[in-house]
Amino acid sequence: MSPFHFDITLQDFESRVLQASLDTPVLLDFWAEWCAPCKVLKPILEKLADEYQGRFLLAKIDADANPELSQYFGVRSIPTVIMLVGGQQRDGFTGARSEAEARAFIDRFALPPALDPRAEAAKLAQAGDWEGALEILLPAIAPRSGTPPPDEALKLDAAHALIERGRLEEAEALLASDYVIEAGRAHTLRARITLARNAGDDEPLLARLTANPDDHAARLMLAKIRAGQGRGENALEAALEVVRRDRHFDDGAGRRTLLELFEVIGVSGQNDDLVRKYRRALSALLN
C-alpha cells in the first residue's frame, strides 16, 4: 500500500481529497474495470505518485461504483483525470497519456522538490552558521506520526551541531540511541562531549609548561582541553609538539592522542584540511 496513491469513495472523498488538496495537489483518476485505456494510464500515474514522494497525491475513483462523484465532476468518458489544488478544479484531460505527457501535466501543479536537509545544513555548517544548521536539522528529526524515523546520519548531524553550540545535554540525548550504520561516528561524537565537559581552565597547565616545557603530560592534557573548547588547530599543535619533543613519551602517548583527536576534530568532514595537514606533519616526524 502506497501512501501516495489510494482508492477513494464518496464516503471519504471530503477528508482524503478535498481537505488534503488544501495542502497538497490531488490528482483524481476516474477509471473502470472494463476500460482498456484506464489499465494503461493508471499504472503510469501510480508510478509517478511514488516517484514524486508526496509532491502530489493520486486519488483513484471507480467511476461505476461512485456515480455521484462522476456526475459532480462531469465525467463523460474514462479515463478522466482532474487536478485539484486548494479544493478547486484546476485542469484535467481524458484518455490515456504517455508517461512523458502525464509527467508534464503533473509538473505544472506538483509541489516543488523538498530540500535535502543534510545538504542545506552542511552548507551553513561549513560557513560556521551552526544555529542556522540547527534550524534545519532539528525540525527534520522531529518525530512525526505515520512517517519513518529519521536516518542515523541526519540525527548525528544534529548532534554535531548541538555540540558546536555547547548544547551538550541535547546532543547527549540524541546520542543515547543505538546507532548501527553510523556507530563509529556516534562514538566519536560521544567522545567530543566528554572532551567538552572536561574543557576547564587551561591556565594551570600553561603555568606548568612555562616552568617546564618538557612536561609532556601537561601538554597532552592541554591538547584535550583545547579540543573540548573547539580550538582544533591549537589542540593538534599541542599534541604534535609532544611527538616533536619525545615521540616515545609514555609509550607513544603523543601519537595516540593525535590519532584520537583526528577522529574527534575531523568528525563529519568539517576540518578535513586541518586533519590532513597534521596527519602529514605526524607522518613526517615518525618517518
N, C-alpha and C positions, 0 to 999 in steps of 0.2 A: 504494500500500500504506500503510495507516494503522498507526501503532504502537499504537493504542488498541483495535483490533478485528482479530481474526485467526481463521483456521480451526485447529482442534485435532483431533488423532487420539489414539488410545490411546498411541502411542509418545512423544509429547511432552506428555501430559496432566500428568504429575507435575511437570515442570520449569516449564512455562508457565502452569499453572493452580494446582496445589496450592502449590508454592513461592511463586509470585507472590502468592497470596492472603494470605500471611503479612504482606505489606506493604501490598497494595492490594486492595480488594474486587474480585472477579472474578465477572462475570455470565455464566452458561452459557446458551446458546441452542441447544436441541435442535430441529433442523429437518430437512426432507426436500425433495427436488426437486419431488415431486408434491403437496406441501402448499400449498394456496392461502393459508390464513391465515399460514403462515410467510413467504410472499412479501410480505405486508402488514407483519408485525411486524419482520422483520429489518432493512429499511432505516431504520425508526424507531430501533431500538436502535443501529445504526451511526452514525446522525446524532447521537444523544445521546452516544455514546462519543467522537466527535470534538469535540463541543461541550464536554464536561467535561474534555478535555485531560489524561487520566490520573488523574482522581479516582476512576475505576473502569475496569476493563478488560472487554472483551466477548470471550468465547471462544465461537466458533460451532462446533457439533458436528453433523455429518451423522449423524442417528440410524441410518439404514440402513447406513452404512459403518462405524459404530462400535457394534455391538450390545452389546459388553461394557460400555461406558460407559452406554448406555441402560439396561441391566439393573441396573448398580450403583446408579444414581440412581432406579430405579423408574419410568422414563418409560413411561407407558401411552398417552399421546396427545401429539400435537405441534400447534403449538409448545409446548414446556415450557421455562420459564425458571427458573433456580435461582441464587440469590446465595450465593457462598462468601465467608466472611470468616474469616481466620485458619485456613484449611484446613477449616473447618466449614460445613455447610449451614445457612443462616440462615432463608431463606424463598424462596418462588417462586410462580409462577402458571402456568396453562395457557391456551391460546387467545390470539387476537390482542387487543391493547390499543391504545387511542388514545395519541398522543404524551403527552398530559397525564397519563394513567394510568401509563404507563411511567415518566415523569419522577418522579411522586410516589413510585413504588415505589423507584426508584434513589436518590432523595434521602434515603431512610431509612438508607442504608448508605454512600453515596459519601463520600470524604474531603472535609474542608472545603476551600473555595476557597483556593488559595495566596495568600499576601500579596504585594502588589506591592512588590518590594524597593526600587524607586526612591522610591515614596511613603513607605514606612516610614522609610527612611534620611533622606529630606528633612525629616521631622518632627523627627528627632533633630538634624540639622544646624542647623535653624532655632533649636533650643534651645541650640546650642553644644556638643552632645554628639557630637563628631567620632569619638571612639573607638566609641561605640555605633553610629554610622552605618557605620563600617568593619566592625563585627561582622556587619552585614547584607550589605554590598556585596561584601566580599572572597569569601565563600563563593558568592555569586550569580554572580561572574565566573570562578570556578574552572572549568577545562576538565573536561568530563565526556564519557566515551565514549558515542557514539550520540546526542548531543544537539547542536543547532546552537550556534555560538559566541554569547556574549553580545552584545547590541547595543551600538553605539558609545556611546550616551548613558549606559548603565549603567557601562561602563568609565571614561568620563570623570568620572562622579560619584565613582567610587572614587579616581581620580587626584586630583581636587579635595580629597577628604577626606584623602588621604595628604599632600598639600601643607600643608593646615591643621595637620596633626600634625607637620610637619617631617620627614616620611619621604620625602625628595626622591628618593633613588635608586630606591625602589619606584615612585614616581609617574613618574619618567623612563622606567622600563622599560615601564610601561603606555602611555606616550605615544610610544614608539618605533614603534608600529604605524602603518600608514596609515589615516587617517580620511577618509572620503568624504562622508558625510552631515553629520558634525559637524566638518568641517575647521576652521572658524573658531574654534570653542570649543577644539579641541585646540591650535591655535596660541596662543590666549590663555593656556592653562594652561602651555604651554612657556615663555611669557614670564614667567609668575609664578615658575616655577622659577629662571629666570635672575635675576630680581629677588631672590629669596630667597637665592640663592647669593652675591649681591653685597651682602647686607644686613650690612654690617660695623658698626664703631663710628661713631656719628654725632657724637661729642664734637668731633672736629676741625672738622667743618662748623659745629657750633653756635658754636665759638670764632670761626671766620671771620665768621659772621653777627653776632656780638656786636661784633666790631671794625668790620664794615662791613655794615649791614643791607641795603644795595643790592648785595650780592654775589649776583646772581641765579643764577649758575651753581652756587654752593654750595647755594642754596635748592632748586634743581631736583634736585641730587644727593641732598639730604636727603629730598625727597619720594619718590624712588625707593627709597632705603634703608628708609624707613618703610613703604612699600608691601610691600617684601620681608619686613619684620618683622611684617606682618599688621596694622599700625596704619593702617587705611584712611582714616579721617577726618583724621588728622594729615597723611597723605601728600597728600590732596586740598587741605587747607588751605594747606600749604606751596606747592604748585604754583599755587593760586589767588592767593596773595599776590604771586607774581611778576607775574601779569597785572594785579593792582591797581597795583603799583608801576611797571611798564613793560610794557605789552602788546606793544610792538614789539621787546623784547629778543630778540636772536638770531633775528630774522625770525619772531617769534611762538612761541618755544620753550615759553613757559608754557602757551599754549593747546594746543600739540601734546602736551605732557606730560600735561595734564589729560585729553585725549581718549584717550591710551594707558592712563592709569590708570582711566578709566571702564570700559574693556573688561576690564582685569585685575581690578579690585576688584569689578566687577559680574558676574563670571562666575557662571553658574548661577542668577542672580537672588537671591543671598543678601544683597546690600546694595542692593536696588533703591531704597529710600527715601533712602539716603545718596547714591547716584549722582544721583537726581533732584534732590536739594537742591543739589548742586554744579553740575549742569547749568544749573539756573535761575540760580545765582549767576554762572556764567560768561556766560550769555546777557545778564544784566543789565549786566555790565561792558562787554561788547562792543557793546551796542546803545544 
